[in-house]
Amino acid sequence: MTTTWPPILVLLTRIAPHALWALALLLLIAALGCIVATIRSPRRPLVYTAAGLLAGALIVVLIPTEHAPVPFRLLFGVTALALAVLGGWPVSQLVLTLATRSSIEPSAHGGILVRAMTPEGETTREVLRGGTTIGLLERLAAAGTIMAGFPEGLAVLIAIKGVGRFTELEEAEARERFIIGTLTSIIWACVCAGVFRIVSG
């Protein structure tokens, strides 16, 4: 005997996935808004809020058992990619501040100032210059490879960055900042891209 569901239940089962996708998309957009706001005026609570909203979006998109329609996928793709690229910088800065307790001095060129003892006395030099620009490109590439279904590209990305920075990693401060910043940046980009992959299947 075939069970006939009431029309209202049938309607709810059809609407529910779309409502969840819309909710997840709103969470991503809200997270992007927090990130844009904290880039202009660094505020730690906004970074925490953005991370929480991203985690919420990740949980919500795991609930539907079907793939999202193409319009939703496009919106998720654009929002997730923007959040991945822009969000990694304030998140990395926050994690670095918490990890190093502000023991590393920033410089005017996006690098860090490290002190070293020489026969002439203590000197200061800048290493890891251009970190902001490299970070943007790194997250763009990391999120792009995940969203395109080519996670193996992450290994190539990390290898290229490691080789390019190898000569600047003599000091412990530089190595610490490089490892923490790179891992935080890539993890953030991968989580953002992961939301898109779950939605698109």
C-alpha positions in Angstrom: 0.0 0.0 0.0 1.5 3.4 -1.1 1.6 6.1 1.6 0.4 9.5 0.4 2.0 12.4 2.1 -0.1 15.5 2.9 0.4 18.3 0.4 1.9 20.6 3.1 4.6 18.0 4.0 5.5 17.6 0.3 5.8 21.3 0.0 8.0 21.6 3.1 10.3 18.9 1.9 10.7 20.7 -1.4 11.2 24.1 0.2 13.5 23.1 3.0 16.7 22.5 1.0 16.3 25.9 -0.7 15.7 27.6 2.6 18.9 26.0 4.0 20.9 27.0 1.0 19.6 30.6 1.3 20.5 30.6 5.0 24.0 29.4 4.4 24.5 32.0 1.6 23.3 34.7 4.0 25.8 33.5 6.6 28.6 33.6 4.0 27.6 37.1 2.9 27.5 38.3 6.5 30.9 36.8 7.1 32.2 38.6 4.0 30.7 41.9 5.4 32.5 41.4 8.7 35.8 40.8 6.9 35.5 43.9 4.6 34.7 46.0 7.7 37.7 44.7 9.7 40.1 45.2 6.7 39.4 48.9 6.8 39.5 49.2 10.6 41.1 46.1 12.3 38.7 44.8 15.0 39.2 41.4 16.6 35.5 40.8 17.4 34.7 41.0 13.7 37.2 38.4 12.8 35.8 36.0 15.5 32.3 36.7 14.2 33.3 36.0 10.5 34.9 32.7 11.6 31.7 31.8 13.5 29.5 32.7 10.5 31.7 30.6 8.2 31.5 27.6 10.5 27.7 28.1 10.7 27.5 28.1 6.9 29.6 25.0 6.7 27.2 23.2 9.1 24.1 24.3 7.3 25.2 23.2 3.8 25.8 19.7 5.2 22.1 19.2 6.0 20.5 19.0 2.5 20.9 15.6 0.8 20.8 17.0 -2.7 22.9 19.4 -4.7 22.0 23.1 -5.0 20.6 24.5 -8.3 23.0 26.3 -10.6 22.0 29.9 -9.5 22.8 29.0 -5.9 26.1 27.4 -6.9 27.1 30.5 -8.8 26.3 32.8 -5.8 28.1 30.4 -3.4 31.1 30.3 -5.7 31.5 34.1 -6.0 30.9 34.7 -2.2 33.1 31.8 -1.0 36.0 32.9 -3.3 35.8 36.5 -2.2 35.6 35.4 1.5 38.6 33.1 1.0 40.8 35.7 -0.6 39.9 38.7 1.6 39.3 36.8 4.9 42.7 35.1 5.1 44.6 38.3 5.8 42.8 39.4 9.0 42.4 35.9 10.2 46.1 35.2 9.7 47.0 38.5 11.5 44.9 37.5 14.4 46.4 34.1 14.7 49.9 35.4 14.4 49.2 38.0 17.1 47.9 35.4 19.5 50.7 33.0 18.7 53.6 35.4 18.8 52.2 37.8 21.5 53.3 40.7 19.2 56.9 39.8 19.5 57.4 40.3 15.8 57.6 43.8 14.4 55.8 44.6 11.2 57.4 46.7 8.5 56.1 49.2 6.0 56.5 46.8 3.1 54.3 44.0 4.5 57.3 42.0 5.9 58.7 41.7 9.4 61.7 43.2 11.1 64.1 40.8 12.7 67.1 41.6 14.8 70.5 39.9 14.5 73.8 40.3 16.2 76.8 41.0 14.0 80.4 41.9 14.8 79.4 45.5 14.4 76.5 45.1 16.8 72.8 44.6 16.6 71.2 45.1 13.2 67.6 45.0 11.9 66.6 43.8 8.5 63.3 43.1 6.8 62.3 39.6 5.7 59.2 38.1 4.1 58.4 41.3 2.1 55.3 41.4 0.0 53.4 39.0 2.3 50.1 40.7 1.8 50.1 40.4 -1.9 51.5 36.9 -1.9 48.8 35.9 0.6 46.0 37.2 -1.6 47.4 35.2 -4.6 48.0 32.2 -2.4 44.4 32.1 -1.1 43.1 32.7 -4.6 45.1 29.7 -5.9 44.2 27.5 -2.9 40.5 28.2 -3.1 40.5 27.9 -6.8 42.1 24.5 -6.8 39.6 23.1 -4.3 36.6 24.6 -6.0 37.8 23.2 -9.3 38.2 19.7 -7.8 42.0 19.6 -8.0 43.2 19.5 -4.4 46.6 18.2 -5.5 47.3 21.8 -6.6 47.8 22.7 -2.9 51.0 20.7 -2.8 52.3 22.6 -5.8 51.3 25.9 -4.2 53.0 25.2 -0.9 56.1 23.9 -2.7 56.4 27.1 -4.8 56.0 29.3 -1.8 58.5 27.4 0.3 61.1 27.5 -2.4 60.6 31.2 -3.0 60.9 32.1 0.7 63.7 29.6 1.5 66.5 32.1 1.8 64.5 34.3 4.2 63.8 31.6 6.7 67.1 31.6 8.6 65.7 33.4 11.7 63.4 31.6 14.0 60.9 34.6 13.9 60.7 34.4 10.1 60.1 30.6 10.2 57.5 30.9 12.9 55.6 33.6 11.0 55.9 31.8 7.7 54.5 28.5 9.0 51.7 30.0 11.1 50.7 32.5 8.4 50.8 30.0 5.6 48.8 27.3 7.4 46.2 29.7 8.7 45.8 31.3 5.2 45.4 28.0 3.4 43.1 26.5 6.0 40.8 29.5 5.8 40.7 29.3 2.0 40.1 25.6 2.0 37.1 25.9 4.4 35.6 28.6 2.3 36.1 26.6 -0.9 34.8 23.5 0.9 31.4 25.2 1.4 31.1 25.6 -2.3 32.2 22.0 -3.0 29.6 20.6 -0.6 26.8 22.7 -2.2 27.8 21.8 -5.8 28.6 18.2 -5.0 
